Structures are given as C-alpha cells and as structure tokens.
Amino acid sequence: MIRRVVFRPAALRDLTRLDRVVQARIDAALVRFAMTGHGDVKALKDRPGEFRLRVGKWRVFFSLDPPDLIRVLGIDNRGEAY
C-alpha cells in the first residue's frame, strides 16, 4: 500500500531549518516507509495514535490518520525530542 505524506506547518518549518543532506535523508526515509512500510518505527507510549521514525539522530513524529495517510507532526533532534 502506498501512503501519502502530509506535513503540518510546524513540521515543514522543522524540516526547512535542517541542512539539505539531513532533509534528503528524512525525505528518503519517509518515502521508503510510505511505499514499503519499512523503517525504524515505534508507537509512542505516552501519545496514543502517534509514532516516531528514527533517521540517524533525528526523530520524525507522525500519525496514520486514515490508513493511507502519513501526517508528519514534527521533526526533532534525538536529545531534545522526548
């Protein structure tokens, strides 16, 4: 199943603040997860319905609204994310 990826405005601001290499890595990880469902994804215990995708030292927080939509909620550095 191929999913669409949609960014909340705050998540898009988070992404634009990163350098281009990191942006490309995050984009590739999201595309891979959207197309195959593969990636370092874990459900968040303290936030029901939300997940995190690990991309190196970065964390991409998202929800799966309908099963075919990935809504990116935010992107943060590992040390500051939790």
N, C-alpha and C positions, 0 to 999 in steps of 0.2 A: 504494500500500500504506500503510495506517495502522499506525503503530507505537505501542506502549505506552511510557510514560516511567516509569521507576522510579528513585528516589533512594536511594543508600546513606545511612546515618545521618549520616556526616560531611558529605556533600554537602547534606543537608537542613539541618544546622546552619549551613553556609556560607550558604545561601540565606536563612535566617531572620535572620542578622546584617546583611543588607543592608536599605536603606530600601525602602519599598513601591514606589516608582517603578521602581527597578532590578529588584526582584523581578518586577514586571509585565512589564518588557522581556524579561527572561530567560525567563519563562514563555511569552510570545508567540513568542519565537524558537524555543523547544523545540517548541511546538505546531506552528508552521509547518514545522519540519524533520520532525517526526513525520508530518505529513499529506502534505507535498509532496516532501520530500527536498531542499528548497532552503534555503540558508543558507551562511554563510561557514564551511565545514567543511574541515578539513585533517587528514590522517592524521599522527600523531606518529611521527617517525623513530626516536626513542630508546625508544619504548614500543609494541611491536607490538600491533596489535589495538585501540589506543586512538586517539581522535580529539579534536579541540577545535573548539568552536563559538564564534566571536567575536561578542560582543554589546557593541558600544561598547568601553569599556576593560576589560570583563570577559571571562574565558575560562571556558567550561563544558567540562569534560573528561568524556568518556563512552566507552562501548564498545557495540558492537552484538552482544549475546550471540547469541540466535537472530536471524535477520534481522528479526523483528517486535518486538524489544525494545530500547529505548534505556536503558542503565543509566548514570545520571549518577554519576560518581565524585567530582567535586569542582568547586568554583567558586572562582576566584581573580582578583585584580586583575592586569592585564597585566604590570605591573612586577615582581610577586612570583611569577608563575605558572611561569616557566621556570627 
